[in-house]
Amino acid sequence: MMVGHDTNVTALAAALHVDLEAPGFARNDVAPGGALVVERLRDTRSGERFIHLYYRVQPLAAIRALKADVVVTPLSIPGCASPCRLDRFVTLLRSRIAVPRL
């Protein structure tokens, strides 16, 4: 689990080239408490690992009405099949972020 601020969600979405959309918000306007969910899966037969990416958010109307409604939207990562192979996901993400050299 990674925990961050809305700016972290925005930065990760930008690095993955995905748009964040939620009811009541403008495209790529991160909702309070919104989350990018990176789900890691493993094929039990082959052992191969995959990633599913979701945007989980409470719609603006639900926030205003103090309701616990949540919308989960699957996201497709450009350049990666769905589900995305873990090695491909790591390669794409590394190519799109600055990694400090120690």
C-alpha positions as YAML, in Angstrom:
chain: A
units: angstrom
residues:
- id: 1
  name: MET
  ca: [0.00, 0.00, 0.00]
- id: 2
  name: MET
  ca: [1.20, 3.48, -0.84]
- id: 3
  name: VAL
  ca: [-0.41, 6.51, 0.73]
- id: 4
  name: GLY
  ca: [-0.10, 10.00, -0.63]
- id: 5
  name: HIS
  ca: [-1.76, 13.31, -1.28]
- id: 6
  name: ASP
  ca: [-3.96, 14.30, -4.20]
- id: 7
  name: THR
  ca: [-0.86, 15.69, -5.92]
- id: 8
  name: ASN
  ca: [0.69, 12.20, -5.74]
- id: 9
  name: VAL
  ca: [-2.41, 10.72, -7.40]
- id: 10
  name: THR
  ca: [-2.21, 13.40, -10.10]
- id: 11
  name: ALA
  ca: [1.51, 12.82, -10.69]
- id: 12
  name: LEU
  ca: [1.15, 9.03, -10.91]
- id: 13
  name: ALA
  ca: [-1.82, 9.33, -13.28]
- id: 14
  name: ALA
  ca: [0.20, 11.72, -15.47]
- id: 15
  name: ALA
  ca: [3.19, 9.36, -15.49]
- id: 16
  name: LEU
  ca: [0.92, 6.48, -16.54]
- id: 17
  name: HIS
  ca: [-0.83, 8.67, -19.14]
- id: 18
  name: VAL
  ca: [-4.30, 7.95, -17.74]
- id: 19
  name: ASP
  ca: [-7.17, 10.40, -17.30]
- id: 20
  name: LEU
  ca: [-9.00, 10.54, -14.00]
- id: 21
  name: GLU
  ca: [-12.74, 11.03, -14.30]
- id: 22
  name: ALA
  ca: [-15.28, 11.12, -11.49]
- id: 23
  name: PRO
  ca: [-18.92, 12.20, -11.29]
- id: 24
  name: GLY
  ca: [-19.16, 15.89, -10.37]
- id: 25
  name: PHE
  ca: [-15.50, 16.68, -11.08]
- id: 26
  name: ALA
  ca: [-13.69, 17.99, -14.15]
- id: 27
  name: ARG
  ca: [-11.44, 15.51, -15.97]
- id: 28
  name: ASN
  ca: [-8.18, 15.07, -14.04]
- id: 29
  name: ASP
  ca: [-9.48, 17.10, -11.09]
- id: 30
  name: VAL
  ca: [-8.67, 14.71, -8.25]
- id: 31
  name: ALA
  ca: [-11.50, 14.24, -5.80]
- id: 32
  name: PRO
  ca: [-10.92, 14.46, -2.04]
- id: 33
  name: GLY
  ca: [-10.07, 10.97, -0.85]
- id: 34
  name: GLY
  ca: [-9.71, 9.70, -4.42]
- id: 35
  name: ALA
  ca: [-7.28, 6.85, -4.98]
- id: 36
  name: LEU
  ca: [-5.40, 5.10, -7.74]
- id: 37
  name: VAL
  ca: [-5.59, 1.42, -6.97]
- id: 38
  name: VAL
  ca: [-2.79, -0.71, -8.39]
- id: 39
  name: GLU
  ca: [-3.90, -4.32, -8.04]
- id: 40
  name: ARG
  ca: [-1.22, -6.96, -8.52]
- id: 41
  name: LEU
  ca: [-2.44, -10.33, -9.77]
- id: 42
  name: ARG
  ca: [-0.66, -13.63, -10.33]
- id: 43
  name: ASP
  ca: [-1.60, -16.38, -12.78]
- id: 44
  name: THR
  ca: [-1.50, -19.51, -10.61]
- id: 45
  name: ARG
  ca: [-0.63, -21.75, -13.57]
- id: 46
  name: SER
  ca: [2.18, -19.75, -15.16]
- id: 47
  name: GLY
  ca: [3.25, -17.66, -12.16]
- id: 48
  name: GLU
  ca: [3.17, -14.57, -14.39]
- id: 49
  name: ARG
  ca: [2.21, -11.31, -12.64]
- id: 50
  name: PHE
  ca: [-0.15, -8.65, -13.91]
- id: 51
  name: ILE
  ca: [-1.43, -5.21, -12.92]
- id: 52
  name: HIS
  ca: [-4.96, -3.83, -12.99]
- id: 53
  name: LEU
  ca: [-5.34, -0.09, -12.46]
- id: 54
  name: TYR
  ca: [-8.48, 1.53, -11.03]
- id: 55
  name: TYR
  ca: [-9.56, 5.00, -9.98]
- id: 56
  name: ARG
  ca: [-11.64, 4.86, -6.79]
- id: 57
  name: VAL
  ca: [-13.54, 7.98, -5.79]
- id: 58
  name: GLN
  ca: [-16.55, 9.25, -3.94]
- id: 59
  name: PRO
  ca: [-18.74, 11.30, -6.32]
- id: 60
  name: LEU
  ca: [-19.21, 14.95, -5.44]
- id: 61
  name: ALA
  ca: [-22.96, 14.47, -4.88]
- id: 62
  name: ALA
  ca: [-22.22, 11.68, -2.38]
- id: 63
  name: ILE
  ca: [-19.70, 13.85, -0.53]
- id: 64
  name: ARG
  ca: [-22.23, 16.67, -0.28]
- id: 65
  name: ALA
  ca: [-24.97, 14.31, 0.90]
- id: 66
  name: LEU
  ca: [-22.62, 12.53, 3.36]
- id: 67
  name: LYS
  ca: [-23.28, 9.21, 1.64]
- id: 68
  name: ALA
  ca: [-20.80, 6.34, 1.49]
- id: 69
  name: ASP
  ca: [-21.23, 5.80, -2.27]
- id: 70
  name: VAL
  ca: [-18.03, 4.95, -4.14]
- id: 71
  name: VAL
  ca: [-17.33, 4.71, -7.88]
- id: 72
  name: VAL
  ca: [-14.55, 2.40, -9.09]
- id: 73
  name: THR
  ca: [-13.42, 2.98, -12.67]
- id: 74
  name: PRO
  ca: [-11.01, 0.58, -14.43]
- id: 75
  name: LEU
  ca: [-8.21, 2.44, -16.24]
- id: 76
  name: SER
  ca: [-6.32, 1.33, -19.33]
- id: 77
  name: ILE
  ca: [-2.64, 2.19, -19.40]
- id: 78
  name: PRO
  ca: [-1.57, 3.31, -22.89]
- id: 79
  name: GLY
  ca: [1.11, 0.98, -24.24]
- id: 80
  name: CYS
  ca: [0.05, -1.86, -21.97]
- id: 81
  name: ALA
  ca: [-2.55, -4.57, -22.52]
- id: 82
  name: SER
  ca: [-5.25, -5.13, -19.93]
- id: 83
  name: PRO
  ca: [-4.34, -6.74, -17.66]
- id: 84
  name: CYS
  ca: [-0.87, -5.25, -17.95]
- id: 85
  name: ARG
  ca: [2.08, -7.58, -17.42]
- id: 86
  name: LEU
  ca: [4.00, -6.48, -14.34]
- id: 87
  name: ASP
  ca: [7.34, -6.30, -16.17]
- id: 88
  name: ARG
  ca: [5.79, -4.08, -18.86]
- id: 89
  name: PHE
  ca: [4.16, -1.86, -16.20]
- id: 90
  name: VAL
  ca: [7.50, -1.41, -14.41]
- id: 91
  name: THR
  ca: [9.29, -0.64, -17.71]
- id: 92
  name: LEU
  ca: [6.66, 1.97, -18.69]
- id: 93
  name: LEU
  ca: [6.64, 3.62, -15.28]
- id: 94
  name: ARG
  ca: [10.45, 3.75, -15.05]
- id: 95
  name: SER
  ca: [10.64, 5.34, -18.50]
- id: 96
  name: ARG
  ca: [8.24, 8.09, -17.43]
- id: 97
  name: ILE
  ca: [9.58, 9.16, -14.05]
- id: 98
  name: ALA
  ca: [12.84, 10.68, -12.87]
- id: 99
  name: VAL
  ca: [14.83, 8.24, -10.78]
- id: 100
  name: PRO
  ca: [17.53, 9.79, -8.59]
- id: 101
  name: ARG
  ca: [21.00, 8.32, -8.90]
- id: 102
  name: LEU
  ca: [22.74, 7.52, -5.66]
...
